[in-house]
Amino acid sequence: MRTQITLEDDLYRVACAVAERQGTTVSEVIVQALRRQLFEPPVTARQPVELPVSSASGGLMPGVTLEPKSGLWALLDDEAV
């Protein structure tokens, strides 16, 4: 079916760019966008995830210090080997 619509200039420019990039027509870009808007379910925000928190007590392993950080990096490098 043929119909006539009025597009804002900026929307038309974007539709032209998308059509050129996809190797299709502006009409097809508009049809695809309209189908997505009318028939695809809306994207909903994901529920926040509650991350577990350790209940372990204690501190650093013997010989580990956080200052200077070079000691911590050296320990991690040794464990990687």
N, CA, C and O of each residue as an XYZ file, in Angstrom:
324
protein
N       0.851     -1.167      0.000
C       0.000      0.000      0.000
C       0.899      1.233      0.000
O       1.887      1.289      0.732
N       0.566      2.176     -0.788
C       1.304      3.434     -0.823
C       0.608      4.426      0.082
O      -0.620      4.489      0.135
N       1.401      5.193      0.786
C       0.857      6.250      1.630
C       1.872      7.381      1.673
O       3.009      7.224      1.228
N       1.467      8.489      2.196
C       2.359      9.640      2.293
C       2.467     10.039      3.752
O       1.462     10.155      4.453
N       3.695     10.248      4.202
C       3.921     10.712      5.569
C       4.863     11.907      5.520
O       5.581     12.114      4.541
N       4.847     12.674      6.576
C       5.758     13.806      6.697
C       6.798     13.459      7.748
O       6.465     13.156      8.894
N       8.067     13.506      7.344
C       9.168     13.221      8.262
C       9.921     14.503      8.562
O      10.068     15.372      7.703
N      10.388     14.605      9.779
C      11.270     15.713     10.122
C      12.579     15.528      9.355
O      12.993     14.402      9.077
N      13.219     16.638      9.019
C      14.433     16.591      8.199
C      15.515     15.706      8.800
O      16.158     14.940      8.082
N      15.723     15.804     10.110
C      16.787     15.015     10.729
C      16.490     13.519     10.659
O      17.406     12.718     10.473
N      15.217     13.130     10.804
C      14.857     11.713     10.697
C      15.078     11.207      9.281
O      15.554     10.089      9.082
N      14.734     12.023      8.307
C      14.916     11.620      6.917
C      16.399     11.435      6.598
O      16.774     10.483      5.913
N      17.239     12.338      7.092
C      18.680     12.217      6.847
C      19.229     10.929      7.472
O      20.034     10.227      6.859
N      18.793     10.634      8.676
C      19.255      9.401      9.332
C      18.745      8.181      8.577
O      19.496      7.227      8.373
N      17.486      8.195      8.161
C      16.918      7.072      7.405
C      17.675      6.865      6.095
O      17.921      5.727      5.694
N      18.042      7.951      5.430
C      18.821      7.854      4.187
C      20.183      7.222      4.455
O      20.633      6.361      3.699
N      20.831      7.646      5.525
C      22.149      7.107      5.865
C      22.055      5.619      6.194
O      22.903      4.834      5.768
N      21.035      5.231      6.943
C      20.852      3.818      7.294
C      20.573      3.006      6.036
O      21.129      1.921      5.863
N      19.727      3.515      5.166
C      19.402      2.814      3.923
C      20.649      2.612      3.069
O      20.862      1.532      2.518
N      21.461      3.638      2.963
C      22.687      3.522      2.174
C      23.632      2.498      2.793
O      24.223      1.680      2.087
N      23.770      2.548      4.119
C      24.655      1.619      4.824
C      24.178      0.171      4.661
O      24.992     -0.745      4.542
N      22.850     -0.032      4.657
C      22.295     -1.386      4.552
C      22.075     -1.818      3.106
O      21.736     -2.973      2.846
N      22.266     -0.904      2.175
C      22.044     -1.239      0.766
C      20.581     -1.473      0.459
O      20.244     -2.375     -0.308
N      19.712     -0.676      1.046
C      18.271     -0.824      0.851
C      17.656      0.552      0.613
O      18.375      1.534      0.429
N      16.355      0.618      0.616
C      15.667      1.885      0.360
C      15.244      2.542      1.669
O      15.169      1.903      2.719
N      14.974      3.833      1.568
C      14.463      4.562      2.733
C      13.117      3.982      3.145
O      12.832      3.860      4.337
N      12.293      3.625      2.176
C      10.982      3.033      2.492
C      11.143      1.768      3.324
O      10.413      1.562      4.294
N      12.099      0.921      2.946
C      12.304     -0.326      3.688
C      12.816     -0.048      5.096
O      12.422     -0.737      6.037
N      13.677      0.937      5.258
C      14.161      1.307      6.591
C      12.991      1.751      7.458
O      12.902      1.367      8.625
N      12.100      2.549      6.902
C      10.938      3.034      7.660
C      10.008      1.879      8.008
O       9.489      1.819      9.123
N       9.790      0.956      7.062
C       8.931     -0.208      7.329
C       9.533     -1.056      8.448
O       8.815     -1.490      9.349
N      10.851     -1.297      8.398
C      11.507     -2.087      9.447
C      11.367     -1.416     10.812
O      11.074     -2.077     11.808
N      11.574     -0.110     10.850
C      11.464      0.616     12.122
C      10.033      0.568     12.648
O       9.816      0.402     13.849
N       9.075      0.710     11.771
C       7.671      0.672     12.178
C       7.290     -0.724     12.678
O       6.571     -0.850     13.670
N       7.765     -1.767     12.000
C       7.489     -3.140     12.464
C       8.076     -3.378     13.858
O       7.422     -3.962     14.722
N       9.321     -2.919     14.070
C       9.927     -3.088     15.395
C       9.103     -2.374     16.453
O       8.854     -2.922     17.527
N       8.685     -1.170     16.157
C       7.929     -0.379     17.133
C       6.577     -1.013     17.437
O       6.132     -1.010     18.585
N       5.928     -1.552     16.422
C       4.567     -2.069     16.607
C       4.508     -3.510     17.097
O       3.580     -3.875     17.819
N       5.484     -4.336     16.719
C       5.337     -5.766     16.968
C       6.351     -6.377     17.922
O       6.079     -7.434     18.492
N       7.490     -5.764     18.116
C       8.469     -6.352     19.031
C       8.174     -5.903     20.450
O       7.815     -4.748     20.678
N       8.324     -6.816     21.411
C       8.065     -6.430     22.802
C       9.071     -5.365     23.244
O      10.223     -5.371     22.811
N       8.634     -4.475     24.090
C       9.551     -3.428     24.552
C      10.674     -4.023     25.404
O      10.485     -5.016     26.107
N      11.815     -3.405     25.323
C      12.955     -3.828     26.133
C      12.751     -3.277     27.535
O      12.577     -2.074     27.727
N      12.776     -4.165     28.498
C      12.577     -3.731     29.879
C      13.916     -3.694     30.597
O      14.849     -4.417     30.249
N      13.986     -2.865     31.571
C      15.215     -2.764     32.361
C      15.391     -4.044     33.170
O      14.427     -4.597     33.700
N      16.618     -4.499     33.255
C      16.896     -5.698     34.039
C      16.815     -5.377     35.518
O      17.152     -4.279     35.961
N      16.363     -6.354     36.260
C      16.297     -6.209     37.706
C      17.715     -6.199     38.268
O      18.573     -6.936     37.785
N      17.969     -5.384     39.271
C      19.305     -5.387     39.864
C      19.616     -6.748     40.485
O      18.736     -7.414     41.030
N      20.854     -7.135     40.395
C      21.302     -8.413     40.942
C      21.935     -8.159     42.298
O      22.768     -7.266     42.457
N      21.527     -8.959     43.272
C      22.129     -8.832     44.594
C      23.349     -9.740     44.646
O      23.236    -10.959     44.515
N      24.500     -9.140     44.838
C      25.737     -9.905     44.879
C      25.971    -10.455     46.280
O      25.677     -9.792     47.274
N      26.506    -11.681     46.352
C      26.754    -12.262     47.670
C      27.893    -11.531     48.379
O      28.836    -11.051     47.751
N      27.778    -11.465     49.671
C      28.813    -10.852     50.500
C      29.352    -11.936     51.419
O      28.593    -12.642     52.083
N      30.657    -12.056     51.447
C      31.285    -13.087     52.265
C      31.068    -12.792     53.743
O      31.149    -11.648     54.190
N      30.793    -13.849     54.481
C      30.657    -13.696     55.932
C      31.919    -14.195     56.642
O      31.965    -14.273     57.869
N      32.936    -14.529     55.853
C      34.181    -15.034     56.440
C      34.863    -13.935     57.238
O      34.844    -12.761     56.869
N      35.458    -14.353     58.331
C      36.203    -13.385     59.134
C      37.685    -13.642     58.931
O      38.082    -14.639     58.327
N      38.464    -12.764     59.425
C      39.901    -12.928     59.286
C      40.489    -11.721     58.597
O      39.844    -10.680     58.468
N      41.674    -11.868     58.173
C      42.350    -10.753     57.532
C      43.186    -11.253     56.381
O      42.832    -12.209     55.691
N      44.292    -10.591     56.194
C      45.192    -10.960     55.118
C      45.989    -12.198     55.493
O      46.193    -12.493     56.670
N      46.431    -12.910     54.478
C      47.290    -14.065     54.717
C      48.608    -13.580     55.304
O      49.036    -12.461     55.021
N      49.254    -14.409     56.116
C      50.545    -14.011     56.678
C      51.522    -13.637     55.565
O      51.636    -14.342     54.562
N      52.210    -12.543     55.752
C      53.184    -12.082     54.773
C      52.623    -11.158     53.716
O      53.374    -10.626     52.899
N      51.298    -10.954     53.717
C      50.679    -10.086     52.719
C      50.426     -8.728     53.339
O      49.833     -8.625     54.413
N      50.870     -7.705     52.669
C      50.562     -6.341     53.088
C      49.976     -5.609     51.892
O      50.288     -5.925     50.744
N      49.148     -4.658     52.162
C      48.560     -3.887     51.072
C      49.374     -2.643     50.752
O      49.143     -2.007     49.724
N      50.294     -2.294     51.589
C      51.160     -1.135     51.346
C      52.594     -1.576     51.469
O      52.900     -2.179     52.498
N      53.469     -1.363     50.599
C      53.222     -0.869     49.251
C      52.571     -1.951     48.393
O      52.683     -3.143     48.679
N      51.907     -1.521     47.364
C      51.170     -2.453     46.508
C      52.098     -3.422     45.769
O      51.658     -4.481     45.321
N      53.337     -3.074     45.645
C      54.271     -3.950     44.928
C      54.361     -5.320     45.596
O      54.549     -6.327     44.913
N      54.229     -5.371     46.925
C      54.258     -6.650     47.617
C      53.072     -7.520     47.249
O      53.215     -8.732     47.086
N      51.911     -6.917     47.117
C      50.713     -7.662     46.733
C      50.845     -8.172     45.305
O      50.504     -9.319     45.018
N      51.339     -7.324     44.410
C      51.498     -7.750     43.011
C      52.514     -8.884     42.916
O      52.327     -9.818     42.135
N      53.570     -8.812     43.691
C      54.580     -9.869     43.674
C      53.982    -11.188     44.145
O      54.258    -12.238     43.565
N      53.162    -11.140     45.196
C      52.521    -12.349     45.703
C      51.585    -12.936     44.653
O      51.579    -14.147     44.437
N      50.804    -12.096     44.005
C      49.889    -12.578     42.970
C      50.657    -13.167     41.797
O      50.241    -14.180     41.236
N      51.767    -12.554     41.419
C      52.584    -13.086     40.330
C      53.136    -14.454     40.686
O      53.187    -15.338     39.831
N      53.553    -14.649     41.937
C      54.087    -15.936     42.373
C      53.022    -17.019     42.320
O      53.325    -18.157     41.962
N      51.771    -16.690     42.671
C      50.693    -17.676     42.664
C      50.294    -18.055     41.254
O      49.807    -19.163     41.030
N      50.489    -17.165     40.301
C      50.101    -17.444     38.922
C      51.006    -18.486     38.282
O      50.615    -19.126     37.306
N      52.195    -18.662     38.812
C      53.169    -19.592     38.221
C      52.908    -20.992     38.632
O      53.632    -21.900     38.225
